[in-house]
Amino acid sequence: MTAQTQILAQIKAANTIIIHRHQRPDPDAVGSQMGLAEIIRTTYPDKRVYVVGKQVHSLEWMGDMDTIDDATYEDALVIVTDTANEPRVDDQRYEEGKTLIKIDHHPNDEPYGDYSWVDTSVSSSSELVFSFYKEFENELKLSDKGAACLYSGIVGDTGRFLYATDSRTMATVSDLMKFNFDWTKLNQMMDTISPEAAKVSGYVYEHMTLTDEGFNYIVLTNEILESFDLGDFGTAFIVPLMGKINAAKAWAVFEQQDEGFYRARLRSREIPINDIAKRHGGGGHPLASGAIAQNDAELEDIIYEMNQLLKEHNNG
């Protein structure tokens, strides 16, 4: 029995289903979460289906999160989408349900759940959820709203199809565009930033460091971020900015957290960088990973390792 068949059986058996995703969500986290919820709600209208996690202002256009009490988790099926490891699950009550399922497209370095479906060959968790719908299309239904959410998740995680994209991804997008939603409007919404974010963009281009090896990076301290007052908009939009520099072969955004450590978003055009991420408390895809620098010294270590990786590649 495949993982997909097991998951469908659990969905059919459950009366209450609660869907989580990761903290500081991106469009794929919310898209896969909301898209899966819409599939279940549309197919099984008598089931109680909830999506939980912090409501992020910049992604409100994708839908609202539900507020539920602890008692709702009793005998519930809990599904976590797009979340590689348990500490990153938004709302730690995910463990309080009867059964736990993991659906993800990141490397399964930290398995969890009673059932798990992980496929690193797809562009996004939203594409994975759509493939679940397609596999059981004879019995599952997908609403226009759900299709819009899955489309947005794919667009977001592929960087507007600049990476992690293959013919399967484009076939999925083609199928989704047959549903009744305004995909042009969604593209435009995902391509806009706030005036405050625009000011940050200017700061990034003025203060970024591009090394001789082709590593482009920016360090954003709490003090810098507070001066721009981004609120819930987040800093994810900065990552593709760094890659627009034609001399950059790899790039990173180091964002200081309230606790003092740095969250590092690492990207590369063609050289795998996920091993470096794993050495620093993170992981991810070969060309798109995340890591943690506990202090300035570890931040410098990551910069050094990225430069050395590029130097070896350049000399090879």
Secondary structure, DSSP 8 states (H G I E B T S, - for coil): --HHHHHHHHHHH-SEEEEE-BSS--HHHHHHHHHHHHHHHHH-TTSEEEE-S---GGGGGG-------GGGGTT-EEEEES-SSGGGBSSGGGGGSSEEEEEESS--SS--SSEEEE-TTSS-HHHHHHHHHHHTTTT----HHHHHHHHHHHHHHTTTTTSS--HHHHHHHHHHTTSSS-HHHHHHHHT---HHHHHHHHHHHHH-EE-TTSEEEEEE-HHHHHHHT-GGG-STTHHHHHHTSTT-SEEEEEEE-TTS-EEEEEEESSS--HHHHHHTT-EEETTEEEEEESSHHHHHHHHHHHHHHHHHHHH-
